Amino acid sequence: MPQNPPIVAGTRIGHVHLKVADLERALGFYCGVLGFELMQRYGSEAAFISAGGYHHHIGLNTWESKG
């Protein structure tokens, strides 16, 4: 299998949207453990979190993955 080169230091990622089974648990990890900030929430179905005050870096949703 060919070896992929490592990701260059300083690489930035724009927006990532993740399907999660449990929004509260995901927020507990991303905000409570990793330190992201909750920017906006749509009830129990979706939330948008940020590092450094940007409108959001990660979108979390349960639209097709709840439970």
DOGU-734699 format. One record per atom (N, C-alpha, C): residue number from 1; residue in three letters; chain; atom name; y, x, z. Coordinates in steps of 0.05 Angstrom, whole numbers, always signed. Example, Ala and Ser with C-alpha at 12.3 -4.5 7.8 and 13.67 -1.06 7.14 Angstrom:
REM DOGU-734699
<rec resi="1" resn="ALA" chain="A" name="N" north="-114" east="+264" up="+156"/>
<rec resi="1" resn="ALA" chain="A" name="CA" north="-90" east="+246" up="+156"/>
<rec resi="1" resn="ALA" chain="A" name="C" north="-66" east="+264" up="+156"/>
<rec resi="2" resn="SER" chain="A" name="N" north="-45" east="+257" up="+142"/>
<rec resi="2" resn="SER" chain="A" name="CA" north="-21" east="+273" up="+143"/>
<rec resi="2" resn="SER" chain="A" name="C" north="+1" east="+258" up="+157"/>
REM end
This chain:
REM DOGU-734699
<rec resi="1" resn="MET" chain="A" name="N" north="-23" east="+17" up="+0"/>
<rec resi="1" resn="MET" chain="A" name="CA" north="+0" east="+0" up="+0"/>
<rec resi="1" resn="MET" chain="A" name="C" north="+25" east="+18" up="+0"/>
<rec resi="2" resn="PRO" chain="A" name="N" north="+45" east="+13" up="-18"/>
<rec resi="2" resn="PRO" chain="A" name="CA" north="+68" east="+30" up="-18"/>
<rec resi="2" resn="PRO" chain="A" name="C" north="+85" east="+26" up="+7"/>
<rec resi="3" resn="GLN" chain="A" name="N" north="+97" east="+48" up="+15"/>
<rec resi="3" resn="GLN" chain="A" name="CA" north="+115" east="+48" up="+39"/>
<rec resi="3" resn="GLN" chain="A" name="C" north="+143" east="+39" up="+31"/>
<rec resi="4" resn="ASN" chain="A" name="N" north="+153" east="+19" up="+45"/>
<rec resi="4" resn="ASN" chain="A" name="CA" north="+181" east="+10" up="+40"/>
<rec resi="4" resn="ASN" chain="A" name="C" north="+200" east="+28" up="+55"/>
<rec resi="5" resn="PRO" chain="A" name="N" north="+223" east="+34" up="+43"/>
<rec resi="5" resn="PRO" chain="A" name="CA" north="+243" east="+50" up="+57"/>
<rec resi="5" resn="PRO" chain="A" name="C" north="+254" east="+34" up="+80"/>
<rec resi="6" resn="PRO" chain="A" name="N" north="+263" east="+47" up="+102"/>
<rec resi="6" resn="PRO" chain="A" name="CA" north="+274" east="+33" up="+125"/>
<rec resi="6" resn="PRO" chain="A" name="C" north="+301" east="+19" up="+117"/>
<rec resi="7" resn="ILE" chain="A" name="N" north="+308" east="-1" up="+132"/>
<rec resi="7" resn="ILE" chain="A" name="CA" north="+333" east="-14" up="+129"/>
<rec resi="7" resn="ILE" chain="A" name="C" north="+355" east="+5" up="+138"/>
<rec resi="8" resn="VAL" chain="A" name="N" north="+376" east="+7" up="+122"/>
<rec resi="8" resn="VAL" chain="A" name="CA" north="+398" east="+26" up="+128"/>
<rec resi="8" resn="VAL" chain="A" name="C" north="+413" east="+17" up="+152"/>
<rec resi="9" resn="ALA" chain="A" name="N" north="+419" east="+35" up="+170"/>
<rec resi="9" resn="ALA" chain="A" name="CA" north="+435" east="+29" up="+194"/>
<rec resi="9" resn="ALA" chain="A" name="C" north="+461" east="+17" up="+186"/>
<rec resi="10" resn="GLY" chain="A" name="N" north="+470" east="-3" up="+200"/>
<rec resi="10" resn="GLY" chain="A" name="CA" north="+495" east="-17" up="+194"/>
<rec resi="10" resn="GLY" chain="A" name="C" north="+492" east="-40" up="+174"/>
<rec resi="11" resn="THR" chain="A" name="N" north="+467" east="-45" up="+165"/>
<rec resi="11" resn="THR" chain="A" name="CA" north="+462" east="-68" up="+147"/>
<rec resi="11" resn="THR" chain="A" name="C" north="+470" east="-93" up="+161"/>
<rec resi="12" resn="ARG" chain="A" name="N" north="+483" east="-112" up="+147"/>
<rec resi="12" resn="ARG" chain="A" name="CA" north="+492" east="-137" up="+159"/>
<rec resi="12" resn="ARG" chain="A" name="C" north="+478" east="-160" up="+145"/>
<rec resi="13" resn="ILE" chain="A" name="N" north="+472" east="-181" up="+160"/>
<rec resi="13" resn="ILE" chain="A" name="CA" north="+460" east="-205" up="+149"/>
<rec resi="13" resn="ILE" chain="A" name="C" north="+479" east="-228" up="+153"/>
<rec resi="14" resn="GLY" chain="A" name="N" north="+483" east="-244" up="+132"/>
<rec resi="14" resn="GLY" chain="A" name="CA" north="+502" east="-266" up="+133"/>
<rec resi="14" resn="GLY" chain="A" name="C" north="+491" east="-289" up="+150"/>
<rec resi="15" resn="HIS" chain="A" name="N" north="+480" east="-309" up="+137"/>
<rec resi="15" resn="HIS" chain="A" name="CA" north="+470" east="-333" up="+151"/>
<rec resi="15" resn="HIS" chain="A" name="C" north="+440" east="-333" up="+149"/>
<rec resi="16" resn="VAL" chain="A" name="N" north="+427" east="-341" up="+171"/>
<rec resi="16" resn="VAL" chain="A" name="CA" north="+399" east="-345" up="+172"/>
<rec resi="16" resn="VAL" chain="A" name="C" north="+394" east="-372" up="+184"/>
<rec resi="17" resn="HIS" chain="A" name="N" north="+377" east="-388" up="+172"/>
<rec resi="17" resn="HIS" chain="A" name="CA" north="+370" east="-414" up="+183"/>
<rec resi="17" resn="HIS" chain="A" name="C" north="+340" east="-414" up="+189"/>
<rec resi="18" resn="LEU" chain="A" name="N" north="+334" east="-421" up="+214"/>
<rec resi="18" resn="LEU" chain="A" name="CA" north="+306" east="-420" up="+223"/>
<rec resi="18" resn="LEU" chain="A" name="C" north="+297" east="-448" up="+231"/>
<rec resi="19" resn="LYS" chain="A" name="N" north="+272" east="-455" up="+223"/>
<rec resi="19" resn="LYS" chain="A" name="CA" north="+260" east="-479" up="+233"/>
<rec resi="19" resn="LYS" chain="A" name="C" north="+246" east="-473" up="+259"/>
<rec resi="20" resn="VAL" chain="A" name="N" north="+252" east="-489" up="+280"/>
<rec resi="20" resn="VAL" chain="A" name="CA" north="+240" east="-484" up="+306"/>
<rec resi="20" resn="VAL" chain="A" name="C" north="+226" east="-510" up="+316"/>
<rec resi="21" resn="ALA" chain="A" name="N" north="+206" east="-506" up="+332"/>
<rec resi="21" resn="ALA" chain="A" name="CA" north="+192" east="-529" up="+343"/>
<rec resi="21" resn="ALA" chain="A" name="C" north="+206" east="-542" up="+367"/>
<rec resi="22" resn="ASP" chain="A" name="N" north="+221" east="-526" up="+382"/>
<rec resi="22" resn="ASP" chain="A" name="CA" north="+233" east="-535" up="+406"/>
<rec resi="22" resn="ASP" chain="A" name="C" north="+261" east="-522" up="+408"/>
<rec resi="23" resn="LEU" chain="A" name="N" north="+282" east="-538" up="+403"/>
<rec resi="23" resn="LEU" chain="A" name="CA" north="+309" east="-528" up="+402"/>
<rec resi="23" resn="LEU" chain="A" name="C" north="+318" east="-516" up="+429"/>
<rec resi="24" resn="GLU" chain="A" name="N" north="+312" east="-529" up="+451"/>
<rec resi="24" resn="GLU" chain="A" name="CA" north="+320" east="-519" up="+477"/>
<rec resi="24" resn="GLU" chain="A" name="C" north="+307" east="-492" up="+483"/>
<rec resi="25" resn="ARG" chain="A" name="N" north="+282" east="-489" up="+476"/>
<rec resi="25" resn="ARG" chain="A" name="CA" north="+269" east="-463" up="+480"/>
<rec resi="25" resn="ARG" chain="A" name="C" north="+281" east="-442" up="+463"/>
<rec resi="26" resn="ALA" chain="A" name="N" north="+286" east="-448" up="+438"/>
<rec resi="26" resn="ALA" chain="A" name="CA" north="+299" east="-429" up="+419"/>
<rec resi="26" resn="ALA" chain="A" name="C" north="+326" east="-421" up="+429"/>
<rec resi="27" resn="LEU" chain="A" name="N" north="+342" east="-440" up="+439"/>
<rec resi="27" resn="LEU" chain="A" name="CA" north="+369" east="-433" up="+449"/>
<rec resi="27" resn="LEU" chain="A" name="C" north="+366" east="-416" up="+475"/>
<rec resi="28" resn="GLY" chain="A" name="N" north="+347" east="-422" up="+491"/>
<rec resi="28" resn="GLY" chain="A" name="CA" north="+342" east="-405" up="+515"/>
<rec resi="28" resn="GLY" chain="A" name="C" north="+337" east="-376" up="+507"/>
<rec resi="29" resn="PHE" chain="A" name="N" north="+322" east="-372" up="+486"/>
<rec resi="29" resn="PHE" chain="A" name="CA" north="+316" east="-345" up="+477"/>
<rec resi="29" resn="PHE" chain="A" name="C" north="+340" east="-332" up="+464"/>
<rec resi="30" resn="TYR" chain="A" name="N" north="+351" east="-344" up="+443"/>
<rec resi="30" resn="TYR" chain="A" name="CA" north="+373" east="-332" up="+428"/>
<rec resi="30" resn="TYR" chain="A" name="C" north="+398" east="-329" up="+444"/>
<rec resi="31" resn="CYS" chain="A" name="N" north="+405" east="-349" up="+460"/>
<rec resi="31" resn="CYS" chain="A" name="CA" north="+430" east="-347" up="+476"/>
<rec resi="31" resn="CYS" chain="A" name="C" north="+425" east="-334" up="+503"/>
<rec resi="32" resn="GLY" chain="A" name="N" north="+404" east="-343" up="+517"/>
<rec resi="32" resn="GLY" chain="A" name="CA" north="+398" east="-333" up="+544"/>
<rec resi="32" resn="GLY" chain="A" name="C" north="+388" east="-304" up="+545"/>
<rec resi="33" resn="VAL" chain="A" name="N" north="+371" east="-297" up="+526"/>
<rec resi="33" resn="VAL" chain="A" name="CA" north="+359" east="-270" up="+526"/>
<rec resi="33" resn="VAL" chain="A" name="C" north="+374" east="-251" up="+508"/>
<rec resi="34" resn="LEU" chain="A" name="N" north="+379" east="-259" up="+483"/>
<rec resi="34" resn="LEU" chain="A" name="CA" north="+392" east="-241" up="+464"/>
<rec resi="34" resn="LEU" chain="A" name="C" north="+422" east="-241" up="+465"/>
<rec resi="35" resn="GLY" chain="A" name="N" north="+435" east="-261" up="+478"/>
<rec resi="35" resn="GLY" chain="A" name="CA" north="+463" east="-261" up="+482"/>
<rec resi="35" resn="GLY" chain="A" name="C" north="+480" east="-274" up="+460"/>
<rec resi="36" resn="PHE" chain="A" name="N" north="+468" east="-290" up="+441"/>
<rec resi="36" resn="PHE" chain="A" name="CA" north="+483" east="-304" up="+422"/>
<rec resi="36" resn="PHE" chain="A" name="C" north="+499" east="-326" up="+436"/>
<rec resi="37" resn="GLU" chain="A" name="N" north="+521" east="-336" up="+423"/>
<rec resi="37" resn="GLU" chain="A" name="CA" north="+538" east="-357" up="+434"/>
<rec resi="37" resn="GLU" chain="A" name="C" north="+534" east="-382" up="+419"/>
<rec resi="38" resn="LEU" chain="A" name="N" north="+530" east="-405" up="+433"/>
<rec resi="38" resn="LEU" chain="A" name="CA" north="+527" east="-431" up="+420"/>
<rec resi="38" resn="LEU" chain="A" name="C" north="+555" east="-439" up="+409"/>
<rec resi="39" resn="MET" chain="A" name="N" north="+556" east="-444" up="+383"/>
<rec resi="39" resn="MET" chain="A" name="CA" north="+581" east="-451" up="+370"/>
<rec resi="39" resn="MET" chain="A" name="C" north="+583" east="-481" up="+365"/>
<rec resi="40" resn="GLN" chain="A" name="N" north="+561" east="-494" up="+357"/>
<rec resi="40" resn="GLN" chain="A" name="CA" north="+561" east="-522" up="+351"/>
<rec resi="40" resn="GLN" chain="A" name="C" north="+532" east="-533" up="+354"/>
<rec resi="41" resn="ARG" chain="A" name="N" north="+531" east="-558" up="+362"/>
<rec resi="41" resn="ARG" chain="A" name="CA" north="+505" east="-570" up="+366"/>
<rec resi="41" resn="ARG" chain="A" name="C" north="+504" east="-598" up="+354"/>
<rec resi="42" resn="TYR" chain="A" name="N" north="+482" east="-605" up="+342"/>
<rec resi="42" resn="TYR" chain="A" name="CA" north="+478" east="-632" up="+331"/>
<rec resi="42" resn="TYR" chain="A" name="C" north="+455" east="-645" up="+346"/>
<rec resi="43" resn="GLY" chain="A" name="N" north="+462" east="-656" up="+370"/>
<rec resi="43" resn="GLY" chain="A" name="CA" north="+442" east="-669" up="+387"/>
<rec resi="43" resn="GLY" chain="A" name="C" north="+419" east="-651" up="+393"/>
<rec resi="44" resn="SER" chain="A" name="N" north="+395" east="-662" up="+391"/>
<rec resi="44" resn="SER" chain="A" name="CA" north="+370" east="-647" up="+397"/>
<rec resi="44" resn="SER" chain="A" name="C" north="+357" east="-636" up="+371"/>
<rec resi="45" resn="GLU" chain="A" name="N" north="+371" east="-638" up="+349"/>
<rec resi="45" resn="GLU" chain="A" name="CA" north="+359" east="-631" up="+323"/>
<rec resi="45" resn="GLU" chain="A" name="C" north="+369" east="-604" up="+312"/>
<rec resi="46" resn="ALA" chain="A" name="N" north="+393" east="-595" up="+318"/>
<rec resi="46" resn="ALA" chain="A" name="CA" north="+403" east="-570" up="+306"/>
<rec resi="46" resn="ALA" chain="A" name="C" north="+424" east="-558" up="+323"/>
<rec resi="47" resn="ALA" chain="A" name="N" north="+427" east="-531" up="+320"/>
<rec resi="47" resn="ALA" chain="A" name="CA" north="+448" east="-516" up="+334"/>
<rec resi="47" resn="ALA" chain="A" name="C" north="+455" east="-492" up="+317"/>
<rec resi="48" resn="PHE" chain="A" name="N" north="+480" east="-483" up="+320"/>
<rec resi="48" resn="PHE" chain="A" name="CA" north="+490" east="-460" up="+306"/>
<rec resi="48" resn="PHE" chain="A" name="C" north="+500" east="-440" up="+326"/>
<rec resi="49" resn="ILE" chain="A" name="N" north="+490" east="-415" up="+324"/>
<rec resi="49" resn="ILE" chain="A" name="CA" north="+497" east="-395" up="+343"/>
<rec resi="49" resn="ILE" chain="A" name="C" north="+509" east="-371" up="+330"/>
<rec resi="50" resn="SER" chain="A" name="N" north="+524" east="-355" up="+345"/>
<rec resi="50" resn="SER" chain="A" name="CA" north="+539" east="-333" up="+334"/>
<rec resi="50" resn="SER" chain="A" name="C" north="+539" east="-309" up="+352"/>
<rec resi="51" resn="ALA" chain="A" name="N" north="+543" east="-286" up="+339"/>
<rec resi="51" resn="ALA" chain="A" name="CA" north="+548" east="-261" up="+354"/>
<rec resi="51" resn="ALA" chain="A" name="C" north="+576" east="-253" up="+347"/>
<rec resi="52" resn="GLY" chain="A" name="N" north="+593" east="-251" up="+367"/>
<rec resi="52" resn="GLY" chain="A" name="CA" north="+621" east="-242" up="+362"/>
<rec resi="52" resn="GLY" chain="A" name="C" north="+640" east="-263" up="+353"/>
<rec resi="53" resn="GLY" chain="A" name="N" north="+634" east="-289" up="+356"/>
<rec resi="53" resn="GLY" chain="A" name="CA" north="+654" east="-310" up="+350"/>
<rec resi="53" resn="GLY" chain="A" name="C" north="+654" east="-320" up="+322"/>
<rec resi="54" resn="TYR" chain="A" name="N" north="+638" east="-309" up="+304"/>
<rec resi="54" resn="TYR" chain="A" name="CA" north="+637" east="-319" up="+276"/>
<rec resi="54" resn="TYR" chain="A" name="C" north="+628" east="-348" up="+277"/>
<rec resi="55" resn="HIS" chain="A" name="N" north="+634" east="-364" up="+257"/>
<rec resi="55" resn="HIS" chain="A" name="CA" north="+627" east="-393" up="+259"/>
<rec resi="55" resn="HIS" chain="A" name="C" north="+597" east="-397" up="+263"/>
<rec resi="56" resn="HIS" chain="A" name="N" north="+580" east="-382" up="+251"/>
<rec resi="56" resn="HIS" chain="A" name="CA" north="+552" east="-380" up="+259"/>
<rec resi="56" resn="HIS" chain="A" name="C" north="+538" east="-359" up="+242"/>
<rec resi="57" resn="HIS" chain="A" name="N" north="+520" east="-346" up="+255"/>
<rec resi="57" resn="HIS" chain="A" name="CA" north="+502" east="-327" up="+242"/>
<rec resi="57" resn="HIS" chain="A" name="C" north="+474" east="-339" up="+238"/>
<rec resi="58" resn="ILE" chain="A" name="N" north="+466" east="-355" up="+258"/>
<rec resi="58" resn="ILE" chain="A" name="CA" north="+439" east="-367" up="+257"/>
<rec resi="58" resn="ILE" chain="A" name="C" north="+441" east="-397" up="+261"/>
<rec resi="59" resn="GLY" chain="A" name="N" north="+428" east="-412" up="+243"/>
<rec resi="59" resn="GLY" chain="A" name="CA" north="+425" east="-440" up="+247"/>
<rec resi="59" resn="GLY" chain="A" name="C" north="+396" east="-445" up="+255"/>
<rec resi="60" resn="LEU" chain="A" name="N" north="+393" east="-462" up="+276"/>
<rec resi="60" resn="LEU" chain="A" name="CA" north="+367" east="-469" up="+286"/>
<rec resi="60" resn="LEU" chain="A" name="C" north="+363" east="-499" up="+281"/>
<rec resi="61" resn="ASN" chain="A" name="N" north="+341" east="-508" up="+270"/>
<rec resi="61" resn="ASN" chain="A" name="CA" north="+337" east="-537" up="+267"/>
<rec resi="61" resn="ASN" chain="A" name="C" north="+308" east="-544" up="+270"/>
<rec resi="62" resn="THR" chain="A" name="N" north="+304" east="-570" up="+278"/>
<rec resi="62" resn="THR" chain="A" name="CA" north="+277" east="-581" up="+282"/>
<rec resi="62" resn="THR" chain="A" name="C" north="+271" east="-602" up="+261"/>
<rec resi="63" resn="TRP" chain="A" name="N" north="+286" east="-603" up="+239"/>
<rec resi="63" resn="TRP" chain="A" name="CA" north="+283" east="-625" up="+220"/>
<rec resi="63" resn="TRP" chain="A" name="C" north="+255" east="-628" up="+209"/>
<rec resi="64" resn="GLU" chain="A" name="N" north="+241" east="-607" up="+204"/>
<rec resi="64" resn="GLU" chain="A" name="CA" north="+214" east="-609" up="+193"/>
<rec resi="64" resn="GLU" chain="A" name="C" north="+194" east="-595" up="+211"/>
<rec resi="65" resn="SER" chain="A" name="N" north="+202" east="-588" up="+235"/>
<rec resi="65" resn="SER" chain="A" name="CA" north="+184" east="-571" up="+251"/>
<rec resi="65" resn="SER" chain="A" name="C" north="+182" east="-579" up="+281"/>
<rec resi="66" resn="LYS" chain="A" name="N" north="+194" east="-602" up="+288"/>
<rec resi="66" resn="LYS" chain="A" name="CA" north="+194" east="-609" up="+316"/>
<rec resi="66" resn="LYS" chain="A" name="C" north="+166" east="-612" up="+327"/>
<rec resi="67" resn="GLY" chain="A" name="N" north="+162" east="-601" up="+351"/>
<rec resi="67" resn="GLY" chain="A" name="CA" north="+136" east="-602" up="+364"/>
<rec resi="67" resn="GLY" chain="A" name="C" north="+116" east="-583" up="+353"/>
REM end
